[in-house]
Amino acid sequence: MTSSTPKTPWVLARSAQAAVATAAVADVFRAAAVRDHYLHRTEGSLHRSGSISMVFVYLMTVTIALFLVWLARARRNAQELSPGASLPSPGWTVGAWFIPLVNLVAPRGIVLAVGRAGSVSWEERRDTTLVNLWWAAWVTHALVLVVTNQVAPGSPALLVVAEALMIAAAALLGLVIQRITALQNSALGATVPVAPPAQV
């Protein structure tokens, strides 16, 4: 392999996984502090919920940045491995996550396209199911939060559901990152380009 050959983004993958896990744990503390302030409004609870919420925002910002950098690198590797594959543009790979409504659908397809193009070892049933489960957990988490804020703020039942979905989405995303990175690592060790994936 020459120096121009793409490299597996293991450092980015591990950093993104750690950030995702940290943000998920921080979200549990944020939700608990916000609910505590909703039920017992004091200066102390306001300060505590505000401080924890700010820490969570900072952690999520770092998490989003690391994940998108990893995804952009994985997309570039997939393009190198499968020159004929149909992949989203670099701009769309990142930008689609920030467009309202579009970001409820498009990111799943982007991750699937990168995974499929990055290795002939992509297992359609197993790996696509993993991505689908992650995305379902994440979108459902977002919808539950909207319902909670609009209909039943401070509801302990909805809070538990939302945080369980957040933890599930974080764990599944960590597995998605691991799987795609590992598949690309194997593919990059091959001496021939990966064939473009079959359209499903």
Summary of the structure (lengths in Angstrom):
residues: 200
radius of gyration: 19.0
end to end distance: 31.5
largest distance: 64.6
contacts: 598
relative contact order: 0.15
helix: 76%
strand: 0%
